[in-house]
Amino acid sequence: MDDNRVFLNYLTFTVPHVTVFAGAIFGILVLMGINTHLALGIFATLYGLMLLAIAFVAREHFSGLSSYRLYFLFSLLLSITGVLLLYYALVNG
């Protein structure tokens, strides 16, 4: 089987679980009445870090694939965006 297809199947079975968990955390934060920017920052940081964890687990086998590199870059960008949102929310109150 093609490695690219195996990687996409791996993501198909792992990413939805992370998405539901991060979305549940975001929903709880919104229901608690937390500032939207702060809740989005926490969501994006948490979601990005969990996607990075998935990427690090799959790194040894899939690191040569361009789709893996795009996935890793997206996860890293999402984490950085979350940290920037958290910083903005905390500084501007």
URZILIN-V948346 format. One record per pair of residues at least 4 apart in sequence whose C-alpha atoms are under 8 Angstrom apart, sorted by sequence separation. I is the first residue (numbers start at 1). J is the second residue. D is the distance in whole Angstrom. If there is no record, write none. Layout:
BEGIN
I,J,D ; I,J,D
END
This chain:
BEGIN
1,5,7 ; 2,6,6 ; 3,7,6 ; 4,8,6 ; 5,9,6 ; 6,10,6 ; 7,11,6 ; 8,12,6 ; 9,13,6 ; 10,14,6 ; 11,15,5 ; 12,16,7 ; 13,17,8 ; 14,18,7 ; 15,19,6 ; 16,20,6 ; 17,21,6 ; 18,22,6 ; 19,23,6 ; 20,24,6 ; 21,25,6 ; 22,26,6 ; 23,27,6 ; 24,28,6 ; 25,29,6 ; 26,30,6 ; 27,31,6 ; 28,32,6 ; 29,33,7 ; 30,34,6 ; 34,38,7 ; 35,39,6 ; 36,40,6 ; 37,41,6 ; 38,42,6 ; 39,43,6 ; 40,44,6 ; 41,45,6 ; 42,46,6 ; 43,47,6 ; 44,48,6 ; 45,49,6 ; 46,50,6 ; 47,51,6 ; 48,52,6 ; 49,53,6 ; 50,54,6 ; 51,55,6 ; 52,56,6 ; 53,57,6 ; 54,58,6 ; 55,59,6 ; 56,60,8 ; 58,62,6 ; 59,63,5 ; 64,68,7 ; 65,69,7 ; 66,70,6 ; 67,71,6 ; 68,72,6 ; 69,73,6 ; 70,74,6 ; 71,75,6 ; 72,76,6 ; 73,77,6 ; 74,78,6 ; 75,79,6 ; 76,80,6 ; 77,81,6 ; 78,82,6 ; 79,83,6 ; 80,84,6 ; 81,85,6 ; 82,86,6 ; 83,87,6 ; 84,88,6 ; 85,89,6 ; 86,90,6 ; 87,91,6 ; 88,92,6 ; 89,93,6 ; 1,6,7 ; 29,34,6 ; 30,35,8 ; 34,39,6 ; 58,63,8 ; 63,68,6 ; 64,69,8 ; 30,36,7 ; 62,68,6 ; 63,69,7 ; 30,39,7 ; 29,39,6 ; 26,39,6 ; 55,68,8 ; 26,40,7 ; 26,42,8 ; 55,71,8 ; 26,43,6 ; 55,72,6 ; 25,43,7 ; 23,43,7 ; 52,72,7 ; 22,43,6 ; 52,75,6 ; 22,46,7 ; 51,75,6 ; 52,76,7 ; 22,47,6 ; 49,75,7 ; 48,75,5 ; 49,76,8 ; 19,47,7 ; 48,76,6 ; 18,47,7 ; 48,77,8 ; 48,78,5 ; 49,79,6 ; 47,78,8 ; 48,79,4 ; 18,50,7 ; 47,79,7 ; 18,51,7 ; 45,78,7 ; 46,79,7 ; 44,78,6 ; 45,79,5 ; 48,82,8 ; 44,79,6 ; 45,80,7 ; 15,51,7 ; 45,81,7 ; 46,82,8 ; 44,81,7 ; 45,82,4 ; 44,82,4 ; 45,83,6 ; 43,82,7 ; 44,83,8 ; 14,54,8 ; 41,81,8 ; 42,82,6 ; 41,82,4 ; 42,83,8 ; 40,82,7 ; 41,83,6 ; 41,84,7 ; 41,85,5 ; 42,86,7 ; 40,85,7 ; 41,86,5 ; 40,86,8 ; 38,85,7 ; 37,85,6 ; 38,86,6 ; 41,89,8 ; 37,86,7 ; 37,88,8 ; 38,89,5 ; 37,89,5 ; 38,90,7 ; 35,89,8 ; 7,62,7 ; 3,62,7 ; 4,65,7 ; 7,68,8 ; 3,65,8 ; 4,67,7
END
